[in-house]
Amino acid sequence: MISTSARTAPASPSSSFEGPIARMLRRALLQVARPISTTQDRLDLAELAEEVGRTDIAEVARLAAKLRQGCPEAIDVKEASHVIERAVRELKSLMAPAPAPPPIVAAPAHDPIAACRSLVALLAAPLDADGEAALAGLLAGWRDLAGMSDAGETRVDADLPTLLSDFAKRELLDFLRRNHDLAYSACGSARLLHRTARLGQGALGPYLTQIGNVVRSGRDILGLITLAAGDDALAEIDTWVVPLATHLRAEDAAELVDELADLGLLGAVANLLNAAVSRTDRGALLPRLRDALLDLGERRTALRAQRRLVELTPLDAVEWCRLGDLLASESEADEATAAFDHALRIAPTDDKIAAHRAAWRNGTFDEFVVTQGFATPRVRQLTRLARRAA
């Protein structure tokens, strides 16, 4: 909830000339601009602004709420089988060959309020060919904006119209960051972003959130893709796995990795690795991806995951030793020695690490050569090793 009774900060040069209503709205806007604010805070701001006759602020606050909660269609959660059939149809439509890229439409980025208004209007309406072209054009024009890490500091001394514009820009950038893969990844598109917004709050609606326990896990996602793509499922999975996995909980994403590896879908696992290496918020998947790749016989690719893993956990001696094992297995002599030495500096009394380093230096490392995942459950190892041997 937005509090309008918070202690008033010292008057800024511009706010000292404002009336009490404007100062109240200023405080409310600054509160909503905080990172911890919620969708409900934005709706509360809209209601407050309407009560005092500031429909301009109310409109922007409601647009901001829409960008956060999406424009969901009504779905009867009791009709689970119907929803699954619908999900399959929608996946089929999303997997259809993409039309030729539309011409880039000049995005009104210089006017963040107009940009938010245009975006919400396109997301809220059914997607026809013209709407898809318009949305794709906006996204293309905003590609540079989507890569911005921050909208900058909130200018607390600015006048109310400037504060409102800054707020709209921040909301737009936040939306583009949260939905970056849906819009800009290799298989992202205006259609996928639109469908996501129409189905729920930043997630793939009935696929993950709106039908309880029917479709929630990585295995369910894999099953839906298979149903939707039919005979072409394996080819489609490679490109669709990243945007779908983006919206899974960590444990479900890890399960999806295992399902893909059990099926020998190396391309899909590699695509997930590329996404995990480039983004720190997917670091939790790296051990699972590394082990899956090792089980599939892709030691060199797994090495990429391990290098990134030690970057994210620089004080983990076990992971540094595993890096040394992988480098030694690939005959990367100097790097392997450095990795083992680094692991021992972190844990100088660890006998296992010392044994691995000694074996490497003495030329007796054969027993430590990495041929499968470090922590893969036995049942999955047997499945994957049998697939490699086939």
N, C-alpha and C positions, 0 to 999 in steps of 0.2 A: 504494500500500500504506500502511496505517496503521502508524506506528512507535510502539511502546510503550516504546521505550528513550530517547525524547527527554528532554532535561534538564528536570527538574521545576521548574516556576515556584514562586516563593515562595508558601507556603500562604496561601490566602484564609481569611477568618473561618469560612466554612462547611466548607471542605475540611480545615481543621486537625483536625477531629473525625472525619474519614473514615479508613477503613482503606486499606491499600495497593491492594486491588483496585478500590475505589471511585475512588481517585485516578487509577489507570491508565485506568479507563473515562472519567473526566472529561477527561483529556488526549486520549483518542481521540475523544470527542464534539466537543471544541473543534477538533480537527484536521479532522474531517469537515465541520464548519460553515463552513470557509473556502470562499470563492468558487471556488478552484482545485481543490477536491476532485472526485473522479470517482465514477461508479457503483460501480466496483470498491472504492473506499474504503468505501462504505456496506456492501457485502457483506463486506468484511474486518472491519468493526466488528461486524456481526451474528455472524460466526463467533467473534470474540473474546468477545463477550458470552455466547454459548452455552457456550463453554468454561468460563467462570467462573460459570455458573448464572444469569445475568441475562437471562432470556427476555423480559422487558419491553423491554429495550434492543434485544435481537436483533430483536424483532418490528418496532419502529419503524424500525430500520435497513433491514430487508428491505422494508418499505412504501416507504421513501424510494427505494430502488433501483428498485422497481416503477414509481414515479411518473416516474422518469427513463428507464427502458428500455422502458416499455410492457408489454403483456401479449400479445406476438405469438403468432399461431397458426402452426403449421408449414406452410410453403409449399414445394413442390418446385420449386426454381429451374430444373430441367431441363425442366419442362413449361411453357415460356414461353407457347405459344398458349393453353393451358388457363388460365393465370394472367390473360392479357389478357381472355379471355372472362369470367372471374370478376370482374375489375376493372370491366368494362362493366356486369355485373349489379349490382355493388355501387353504382356511380355512379347507375344507374337507381333503385335503392332509396333512395339518399340524396336524389335529386331529386324523389321523390314528394311530393305536398302534405303539408305539416307538419300534424300533429294539433293540436287546440286546446291552447293553453298549459296545462300542468298547474298545479295549485295550488302555491304556494310552500311548501315544507317547511322548517320551522325548521332551519337548518344548525347542527351542533354546533361552531360556530367557537370557542366558549369552551373547547372541549376539542379541541385540534389533533390529538391522537393518535387520538381517536375519528373525527375528520373524515377523516384519512388512511386509516383502516381502512375507513370506509364507501366512500370514493372508489375505493380499489383493488378492493374487493369488487365494486363495480358495473362497473368497467372490465374486470375479469377474467372476468366471467360473460357468457354469450350474452345479447343484448339483446332482452327481450320487452317487452310494453307496460308492465308494472309497473316493470321495471327502467329503461325510458326515462323514465317519469314521475318515478321516484325520483331519477335522475341529473339530470334537468332541474330538479327542485326544489332539489337541492343547489346547482347552478350559479346558479340565480336568487338563492338566499339568500346566495351568496358574491360577488355582483356587485361590492359595495363593496370586498371584500377584493381582488378581481382588479385594482382600480385603485390599490392601495397600491404605492408605489415601493420600500418597504423594510420589513423586519420589525423594524428597530431593531437596536441594538447587542446582541451576545451578552453576557449577564450572566455574566462569568467567575467572579464570587464567589457565584453562586447555588448552591443545593444540587443534587444530581444529578437528582432528579425534575423540578425547574424547568428545568435545562439540557435535559433530554430533551424537555419540552414546547415549549421555545423552538425546538429543532431541528426538531420536527415542524411547527411553525407556519411556519418558514422554508421547509421543503420544500414545504408546501402552497402558499404564496404564489409560490414559484418555478415550480411547476407551472402555476398559474393565469396567470402572466405569459407563460410560454412558449407556452401554448395559448389565449391570449386570443381571437384571431380565430376559432379553431375553435369556441369556446363562445359568444362574445358579438358577433361581427360580424353584419351584416345577414342573412347566410345561414348563420351558425354555428348549431349545435344540439347537443343531447345526443347525437343519433345520429352526427353527424360526429365529435365528440370521441371517442366510444366506438369507432367504426370505425378512427380514426387510432391509438388506443392499442392496438387489437387487431392492427393491421397492422405495427407497428414502432416504432422509437425516435423518437417525435415527428415522424415523416414519414408520408406517405401510402403506406406499405408498398410493395406491388408496383408502384404507379404510378411511384415514384421510386427505390426502393432495392433491392428484393429480387429483381429479375430482370435484373441486369447492365445491358447496354446496350439492352435491348428498349424500355423506357419510362423515359427520363431527361430529355428536353428539354422546353422549352415547347411545341414543335410536337407532341410525343407527348401532352402533357396536353390540348392543344386537340383532337387527334384523338380521344382517349378521351371527352371531353365530347360531341363531335359524334356519335360512335357511340352513346353512351348516351342522348342526348336526341333523336336522330333529327330529325324535322321541327321540333322546338322548340329545336334546338341554339343558334341565335343568341340567343333570348330567355333561355335558361338561362345562357349564358356570362357575361352581364353581372353576374349575382349570384354565380356560382361562382368567378370568376377570382381574387378576392382571397384567399380561404382556400387555394386551390390554389397560387397563386404564392408564398404565405408560405413554403412548404417547398422552393422551388426555389433552387438556387445562383444567385448574382448574374448570371452570364453567361446562364443558362437563363431567368431572369426577364426579362432584357433581350430575349432572343430571343422570348419570349412577347409582350412589348409590340409588337415588330415584326410578329409574325404577326397580332395583333389589328388593328393599324393597316392592314396590307395588305388585310385583309378589310373595312375601314371600320367596325369595331365600336367606335364612339365611346363608347358607354356603358361598355363594359368598360375601355377605356383611362382614362376619367374616374374610374371606381371605383378603379383602381390609383393614380391621381394622388391621390385623397383619402387613401388609405392612406399613400402616400409622404410627403405634406405633413405628416401628423400624427405621423410616426415617423421619428426621425433615422437609424435603422438602414437605412432604405430610400432614403437620400439618393443613393446611387449610381444609382438608376433615374431620377432626375429629368431629366437631360439627354435620355435616350432617350424619356421620356414627353413632355417639351416638344416635341422634334422630331416625334414621332408626331402630336401634336395640331396642330402647325403644318402638317404635311403634309395633315391632314384639314380644314384651313381653320378651326380653332378657336383663333384667336390670343388671344382674351380668356382662354380657359381655360389656354392655354399660359403666359400671363403669371403665373398662380398658381404654376406650377412654377418659373419663373425667379425670382420673388420669394423663394421658399423656398430656391432654390439659392444665391443670394447671401447669405442668412442663414447657410447652412452653410459657404460659402467666402468670407468677407468680404474677403479680400485678393486675390481673383482679378480682375484688371482686365478681362480678356476677358469674364467673365460679367457684370460691371457694365456693360460697353459693350453687351452683348447685351440686358441689361435696358433700357438707354436706347433701343436700337433698337426693342424691342417697345413700350415706352411711347410713343415718338414715332410709331410706326405706328398706335397707338390714339389719337393726338392728346392724350395726357396731358402737356401742355406743361411744367408745373412739375416733375413727377416725372422726366420725361425729361431735362430740363436738369440736375437734381440728380444723376441716375445717371451722365450723361456726365462731369460735374465730378468726381464721386467716383472714376470710373475713371481720370481723368487725374491725380488726386492720388496714386493708387497707382502709376501708370506714366506719369510726366510727359513722357517722351520717345517715347511710342508714337504714331507718325505716323497709324496707322489710326484709333485712338480720336480723335485730334485732328481728323481729316478728318470723322468722323461727327458730332462735336460742332459743327464749323464749318458743315456742311451743314444741320444742324438749326437753328442760330441764323440762318443766312442764308436760310432758306426754300427750300432746294434739296435736300430730303431724299428726294425721290421715288425716286432710284436705290437708296436703302438701305432702303426699306420692306420689311418682312419678309413674305414670302409662302409660305415653306416652311422646313423644318427647317434648322438651322445646320450639322449634321454628318450628315445622312441620306445613306446610300449612294445613288448615282445610280439604281440599279436599283429601289430601293424608292420613290424620289421619283417615277419614271415610273409605277409601279403606282398610287401614291396619287393623283397628279395626274390620271391617267386616270379614276380612280374619281370624283373630285370633278367632272370635266367631264361625266361620263355623265349 
